[in-house]
Amino acid sequence: MAEQATKSVLFVCLGNICRSPIAEAVFRKLVTDQNISENWRVDSAATSGYEIGNGSMSQRLTERYRSLSGTYTNASHLFRYKVLF
């Protein structure tokens, strides 16, 4: 079987504390469950610097409701164009 090229996906929202980290966690879980996580580079980022360094809401939600340990970004970080390449 031919080698699979690594693909990248970046989930972006305003503060990177709720929507994009949750999308990142869900996507990581899906590719892990399909045993194709080594073929994907997954991340999330913010378009605004307002929440930079604050803990993600997905971390708080998963601690309370369901463990997705290791599947989310721990702190908000700003999207930079160079992240894509």
C-alpha positions as CSV (number, residue, x, y, z in Angstrom):
1,M,0.0,0.0,0.0
2,A,1.3,3.5,-0.9
3,E,2.3,5.8,2.0
4,Q,-0.3,8.4,2.9
5,A,0.8,12.0,2.8
6,T,0.3,14.0,6.0
7,K,-2.7,16.3,5.9
8,S,-3.3,19.4,8.0
9,V,-6.4,20.9,9.4
10,L,-6.6,24.1,11.5
11,F,-9.8,25.0,13.4
12,V,-10.1,28.8,13.9
13,C,-12.4,30.9,16.0
14,L,-12.2,34.3,17.7
15,G,-10.7,33.4,21.1
16,N,-9.5,29.8,20.7
17,I,-11.1,28.9,24.1
18,C,-14.3,27.2,23.1
19,R,-15.3,26.4,19.5
20,S,-12.0,25.7,17.8
21,P,-10.5,23.6,20.6
22,I,-13.7,21.5,20.8
23,A,-13.6,21.0,17.0
24,E,-9.9,20.1,17.3
25,A,-10.7,17.6,20.1
26,V,-13.5,16.0,18.2
27,F,-11.5,15.7,15.0
28,R,-8.5,14.2,16.9
29,K,-10.8,11.6,18.4
30,L,-12.3,10.7,15.0
31,V,-8.9,10.2,13.4
32,T,-7.6,8.3,16.4
33,D,-10.6,6.0,16.4
34,Q,-10.0,5.4,12.6
35,N,-6.3,4.6,13.3
36,I,-5.2,7.4,10.9
37,S,-4.0,10.0,13.4
38,E,-0.4,9.6,12.1
39,N,-1.6,11.0,8.8
40,W,-3.0,14.2,10.3
41,R,-1.6,17.4,11.8
42,V,-4.4,18.9,13.8
43,D,-4.4,22.3,15.6
44,S,-6.7,25.2,16.6
45,A,-6.0,28.9,16.9
46,A,-7.6,32.3,17.5
47,T,-8.1,35.3,15.2
48,S,-7.9,37.7,18.2
49,G,-5.3,38.0,20.9
50,Y,-7.8,38.8,23.7
51,E,-7.8,35.3,25.3
52,I,-4.2,34.3,24.6
53,G,-2.8,32.2,27.4
54,N,-6.2,31.5,29.0
55,G,-7.3,27.9,29.5
56,S,-9.6,26.5,26.9
57,M,-13.3,25.9,27.7
58,S,-13.0,22.4,26.2
59,Q,-10.5,21.5,28.9
60,R,-13.0,22.5,31.6
61,L,-15.9,20.8,29.9
62,T,-14.1,17.5,29.3
63,E,-12.9,17.5,32.9
64,R,-16.5,17.8,34.1
65,Y,-18.4,15.7,31.6
66,R,-16.2,13.3,29.5
67,S,-12.5,12.7,29.2
68,L,-10.9,13.6,25.9
69,S,-7.5,13.7,27.6
70,G,-4.7,14.8,25.3
71,T,-7.0,15.8,22.4
72,Y,-7.2,19.5,23.0
73,T,-5.0,22.5,23.2
74,N,-4.4,23.6,26.8
75,A,-4.2,27.4,26.2
76,S,-5.5,29.8,23.6
77,H,-3.0,30.9,21.0
78,L,-3.2,33.3,18.1
79,F,-3.5,32.2,14.5
80,R,-0.5,33.2,12.4
81,Y,-0.4,32.8,8.7
82,K,3.0,30.9,9.0
83,V,1.2,28.2,11.0
84,L,-0.2,27.0,7.7
85,F,3.2,26.2,6.2
